[in-house]
């Protein structure tokens, strides 16, 4: 079975921006054989080990950075750094890719403008 783990990080300037009704999260959770963990960029770094474990337990490992509200990667940068040696991580940026530029090159990442594009891409891969 081809299991997929997706870490979805909503980049925020302020925690007040967090959207508890997050349509992209719902769409990703509807994908078959997929586990989704949603964080915001201001999540505590202590969660990194748990995130890495979840990713390593699955065949496909994907990190989605939703940078439509902010380009501050926060915990996203910590997770990317944890996989920098193996490069065993799919990287998707939704929105402004400025903050993720070097990581996009390193991980051969994809940039999308809409949630529909992200979901369509993940559905076909």
C-alpha positions in Angstrom: 0.0 0.0 0.0 1.3 3.4 -0.9 0.8 5.5 2.2 1.2 9.3 2.1 1.9 11.7 5.0 1.2 15.4 4.5 2.4 18.0 6.8 0.4 21.2 6.1 1.8 24.4 7.5 -0.1 27.6 7.4 2.5 30.4 7.5 1.3 33.2 9.8 2.6 36.6 10.9 0.3 36.4 14.0 -1.6 33.4 15.6 -4.8 35.5 15.3 -4.7 34.7 11.6 -5.1 31.0 12.1 -8.1 29.7 10.2 -9.9 26.9 12.1 -12.1 26.3 9.1 -9.4 25.5 6.7 -10.8 24.2 3.4 -7.4 22.9 2.1 -7.0 20.7 5.2 -10.5 19.1 4.6 -9.7 18.4 0.9 -6.3 16.8 1.8 -7.9 14.6 4.4 -10.3 13.3 1.8 -7.4 11.8 -0.3 -7.1 8.0 -0.1 -4.3 6.5 2.1 -3.3 9.9 3.4 -2.5 11.1 6.9 -2.6 14.9 7.3 -1.1 16.9 10.2 -1.9 20.6 10.2 0.3 23.1 12.0 0.9 26.8 11.8 4.4 28.4 11.3 4.4 29.4 14.9 4.0 25.9 16.3 6.6 24.9 18.9 9.8 23.3 17.7 9.3 20.5 20.2 6.9 18.9 17.8 9.6 18.3 15.2 10.5 14.8 16.4 6.9 13.7 16.1 6.5 15.2 12.7 9.7 13.5 11.5 8.5 10.1 12.9 5.1 10.5 11.1 6.8 11.3 7.8 9.3 8.4 8.1 6.4 5.9 8.7 4.9 6.6 5.3 6.0 5.8 1.8 5.4 9.4 0.5 6.4 12.4 2.6 5.1 15.8 1.7 5.4 19.2 3.3 3.0 21.9 2.1 3.8 25.5 3.0 0.8 27.7 2.7 2.4 31.1 2.3 -0.6 33.0 1.2 -0.8 35.0 4.5 2.9 35.2 5.3 6.3 34.1 4.0 7.6 33.3 7.5 8.3 29.6 7.5 8.9 29.1 11.2 8.5 25.4 12.1 8.5 24.6 8.3 12.1 25.6 8.1 13.0 23.4 11.0 11.3 20.4 9.4 13.0 21.1 6.0 16.3 21.3 7.8 15.7 17.9 9.4 15.4 16.3 5.9 18.1 18.3 4.2 20.6 15.5 4.1 18.3 12.8 2.7 16.1 15.1 0.5 13.5 12.4 1.0 10.6 14.9 1.1 8.2 16.4 -1.4 7.9 20.1 -1.0 4.9 22.1 -2.2 4.5 25.9 -1.7 1.1 27.4 -2.0 1.3 31.2 -2.7 4.4 33.4 -2.3 7.5 31.2 -2.7 10.1 33.9 -1.7 10.8 32.5 1.8 11.1 29.0 0.5 13.2 29.7 -2.6 16.4 27.8 -1.6 14.4 24.9 -0.2 12.3 24.7 -3.4 15.5 24.2 -5.4 17.1 21.8 -3.0 13.9 19.6 -2.7 12.8 20.1 -6.3 9.7 21.6 -5.0 6.5 22.7 -6.7 4.7 26.1 -6.5 1.0 26.4 -6.9 -1.4 29.4 -6.8 -4.6 27.7 -5.7 -5.8 25.0 -3.4 -7.4 23.2 -6.3 -4.1 22.9 -8.1 -2.4 21.4 -5.0 -5.2 18.8 -4.5 -5.2 17.9 -8.2 -1.5 17.4 -8.2 -1.6 15.2 -5.0 -4.5 13.2 -6.4 -2.5 12.3 -9.4 0.7 11.4 -7.6 
